[in-house]
Amino acid sequence: MSIIWTILIGFVAGLIARAIKPGNDSAGFIVTTLIGIAGSLIATYLGQAMGWYTAGQGAGFIASVVGAIVLLFVWGMIKGKR
């Protein structure tokens, strides 16, 4: 159940991160959602590795948004180099 919760938080975090991140992104809705989910998963596992969360505990909402913003910046850098 924690994975499903992480994905749902990631979905919302991706949408909020897209709204917060400055600049013109041409990433579509699905890419933004996937980046938000990945940001949430990364925040969860990084937080567990750092000892912020216990095993099975998902990342908080703010950590998920921050993870998604970081991944949106990385996505923009990768996409810009083509």
Secondary structure, DSSP 8 states (H G I E B T S, - for coil): -HHHHHHHHHHHHHHHHHHHS-S-----HHHHHHHHHHHHHHHHHHHHHHTSS-TT----HHHHHHHHHHHHHHHHHHHHT-
